Amino acid sequence: MIARARGDRELEGNTLRNLGAARAALGDNHQALVCYRQALAIAREMKDRRNEAKALNNLGVVYAEQGNLNEAIACYEQALELSRQISDRRSEATIHGSLGNAHYDLEQHDKAIEHSQQYLGLAREIGDRRGEGNALGNLGIAHFASGRMDEARQYFEQRLALALEIGDRRGEASALGNLGNLHFAAHDFSQAIASYQRQLVIAREIGDAIIQANALFNMSVAFGDSNDRKNAITHARSALAIYEQIGSATAAQVCKQLEEWREWEQDESYAAQT
């Protein structure tokens, strides 16, 4: 490494973080952790709190990706304290978002809401509209998981309105998907399908295969629960084709659902004949 040969420790730390990010993008979390730990050691050696916070946050992201959520939270909390010490409000906001996600994954919904509220307040303070949208979405999801449907709806609708205001098509698709899930949970299948259809249109416009497949599969389940088996199977098959093309594990879930519907059709056909 050129930076190491020159004895430039700050450049070496930055390079290690970049290498860690590249390794993480390739799915090599082990080597990503090695790079981030080395970057962290250099930042601490230099008493560079800003880069120390960055390295800790990077470590937290990889730990969360691995499912080591308690280790991720420990890194995020250290990074948060450092960000507060140096008054880095943008970093503080991002870390609150990461902490909210980690606590949500641990089903600690009240803590997830607490951190998401902090994320929302900071995003608004610094004028980060996309961060504000992400925080609103996270708050809606956490309230939804806690069974607070009215609160969830309010946050999802605010998320949608903001996405439309700033032209955030991905955020718009996310909000529509979440509203669809909310309608589905309330057994309002026609409204759920309408939300998923709007989400699908946007997903096709922005070329996001995952969102397309999710919208199609969610629609298929809503059609199935409203006893429209033909549309259910058609949409599930469309979702399956995309999931298989991108190598998603969700393909197995779709296959299982299609098999159940085929069995019901056979049972109904047999009952009609007899």
Secondary structure by P-SEA (a helix, b strand, c coil): cccccccaaaaaaaaaaaaaaaaaaacaaaaaaaaaaaaaaaaaaaccaaaaaaaaaaaaaaaaaacaaaaaaaaaaaaaaaaaaacaaaaaaaaaaaaaaaaaaacaaaaaaaaaaaaaaaaaaacaaaaaaaaaaaaaaaaaaacaaaaaaaaaaaaaaaaaaacaaaaaaaaaaaaaaaaaaacaaaaaaaaaaaaaaaaaaaccaaaaaaaaaaaaaaaaaacaaaaaaaaaaaaaaaaaaacccaaaaaaaaaaaaaaaaaaaaaaaac
